[in-house]
Every structure is written in C-alpha cells, then in structure tokens.
Amino acid sequence: MDARLNVFSSPAAGKLMKHLVGAAGVVGASSVPYTTLELVNLRCSQINGCGFCTDMHTKDAVAAGESQLRLNLVAAWREATCFTEAERAALELAEEGTRLADANGGVSDEVWATAAKHYDEEQLLALVAQIALINSFNRLNVITRQPAGDYVAGQFR
C-alpha cells in the first residue's frame, strides 16, 4: 500500500506532528504507567484499524518490557485474565472514548466511575488526553493510508 501523502516530508505535517508529539510528551510524563498508556494506544488503534499505530505501539510496548501474551490479548481484554482492574478500566474508557458515536451520549457514567476508582483527576486527564491524541494519530494515518510494518521501536523519541 502506498501512502496518499508523504507526511514525513511535508513542512506543515512536521509542524502539526511536533505539537501532537509534544502533547503526548505531557501525557507520558504523567503518573499513569507507561504500559497502561501503550495498552490504550493499542486498543484504540485496533478499533480504528490503524495498522501504522498498531505496529508502532506494539513494538514500543515490547521494547518497554510488555509481554507478547498481554499484547496479543488486548483485543479480547474482557475475557483475558492477565489485565489488572485498573488496566481494564483504562481499556474500557479507551473503547467508549473511541466509539463516541456508538455510545449514544459518549462515555457512560458507569465507565467513568470505574476509571475514577483507579485513577486520580490528573491521571484521568492524562488518559482522556491520550485517548484523544491516539485517535487523532489514528485518523491521520488511516485517512492518508500510512503503511505499517517498518516502524522501529523508539523511532520517534
């Protein structure tokens, strides 16, 4: 598959990505565990069909020490026994935050309350921001058909 746009050579895309990556850096500095953020990134990317981000966040998670078993089970996290209750809450928030149109009103109070049992306000803000950011990256990559498979862990750090 060929990309519709070469976002890596576009000056405008470079400026945009600089700001999005900068925002992601703020989220990454939060106290939400890095592996939780990567699980959220992976689940949102799966839902959105973003091969580029699925490739990237799988490889970055493995490089950070995440197990292949857990990564393989992210798509079926409800049935998998290997995720903590906090991770489950983050994954559920990620799913409802990604599928806003399907939820008839956005994220339910129940999902929010479950997440709030495991994360304080700053962490909730970080999770919401991460969900918004990865959905932005997913949409940019899917619309422009960025190919997947060539990402090297840590490539954009």
N, C-alpha and C positions, 0 to 999 in steps of 0.2 A: 504494500500500500504506500502510495506517495502522499506526502502532506500537501494540503491545499495551500498553505502559506509556510514560508520558512521563518518561523518566529525567532529563530536563533540569530538571524542576520538583520532583522528589522530594528531600526533605532527606536521606533515607537513601542514595539513589543518589549524591547530591552528596558525602556523606562517603566512600562507597566509592570513587568515582572520584578523589577527592582523593588517596587512598592509592595507588591504582593508577598515577595520573599521577606521583605523587611517586617511586614505584619506577622508572617509565620514565625519569624525570629522572636517576636514579642511573646507569642503563644508558647513557643518552645522553651522560653525562659521561665514559664510558669511552674508551679509545683505539681502539675498533672504529670504522671510518669510518662516518659518518652514512649515506652512500649504501648501505653494506652492510646496516645495520640496516633501512633502508627496503625494500631488496630482500627481506629476511627477512620483514618485516611484510606485504609484498605477497604473497609466495608462500604464507605461512600463511593469509592472508585468502582467497586464491583457493581453496585446498584446502578451507577451512571454509565456503565460499560466503557470506562476509560482504561484502555489497555496500557497507555503510557504511565499513568499514575499507579495502576495495579502493579506493573513491573517495578517502578521506582520504589514504592513503599514496601513491597515485599522484600526487595533487596536491601533497603536501608534497615528494615526491621531485623533481618537475618544478621546483618553486619553489627547490629546493636545487641545481638545475643538472643533474639527471639527464636523460639523453636519452630521448625518447619511444621510440626504437627498442629500447633495452635494457628499458624497462618493458614494451613490447609482447611481448618475448621471455622474460620471467620464467617464464611458464607452460611454456615449452619450453626451459628453460635448458640442458638436457643437449645439445641439438642446436645451440644458438646459440654462435657463436664470439666473442661480444662480452663475455664474463664472464671475469674473472681466475680463476686456480686457487683463490685464497683465497675469492673470492665463491662459486665453485662448491661449495667445502667448506662454507661457511655455508649455502647453499641446501639442500644435501643434509642437513645437520644439522637444518635447519628442517623439511624434509619428514618425516624419520624422527621428529623430536620432536613433530610434529603428529599423525602417524599411528601413535601408540604401539600401539594395539590391532592394527594390521595387521602390525607388525614382529615379533610373537611374541618378546617379550623387550625391547622398547624400541629404543633407538638401538644399532646394531651396533658392535662393537669397531672394525671397519674404518672406519666413518664417523667415529667419534670420533678414531681415529688420524689420519685425513686432516685433520680440523679442527685437531688438535693440531700438525700440521706447519706450519700457517699462523698460529695464534693462541696466545699465551701463556695461562697459567692465568687471569689476570684477564680477558682478552678472552673466553676460553671461558665463564667465569662470566657475563659480560655477554651473550653470545649465548644461553646457556641461559635466562637470566632474560628476555631479550627474547622468545624463543620462548614461554615460559610466559605472559608478560604479553599478547602479542598473541593467543594462544589464549584467554585469559580475556576480553579485549575482544571477540573474535570471537563467543564463546559468548553473552556478554551481549547483543550486538547481534542475533545470529541468533534467539535464543530470544524476544526482545522485539520482533522484526521492525522494527528501526530502518531507516527508508528511506535510500536512497543518492541522491547526485547534487547535494545542496545544500551540501556542505562547501566552505568557502573555505580555501585554503592558509594554514596558521598559525593557524587559528581557535581552537585550544585551547592556544596557547602563552602 
